[in-house]
């Protein structure tokens, strides 16, 4: 490639790489049970138990109390009536400790949905949700998991503003498709 320096060629190759590999649609979601907080109360969150009640919106976020994560939690909290209408539950997961998430569950989440602590990052890794640039944090990725345990939607963006809107749209599409069966 005449005229392109090695530096620019390296940059172009990096831009061509996928930003993050998420679990594929149709894959079985890894099940897990980890400490969670809802309304300031700590309990064990079980994905398998939650799926028995309906679809689950599982979203990963980097750090409680950061600007984007607080905003995203607020968006989810403000939209819980829409998730409830679709018989869906929401859970956020980060590598934060349960003590921090207990307070976050009341403040940012407004006691409307649980946030779970994955300090070992085992769940974060199983969902391919490790932030590439800061591997000690989860990336901002949202999955919608059908009651049969299959992933029906995933959205990966560090911008916190579209996760709620897109997961609600995916849930509506999934519900419509299942109503026709």
ABEGO torsion letter per residue (X at the ends): XBGBBAAAAAAAAAAABBABBBBBBGBBBBBBBBBBBBGGBBBBBBAAAAAAAEBBBBBBBABBGBAAAAAAAAAAAAAAAAAAAAGBBBBBBBABBAAAAAAAAAAAAGGABBBBBBAAGAAAAAAGABBAABAABBBBBBBBBBAAGBBABBBBBABAAAAAAAAAAAAAAAAAAAAAX
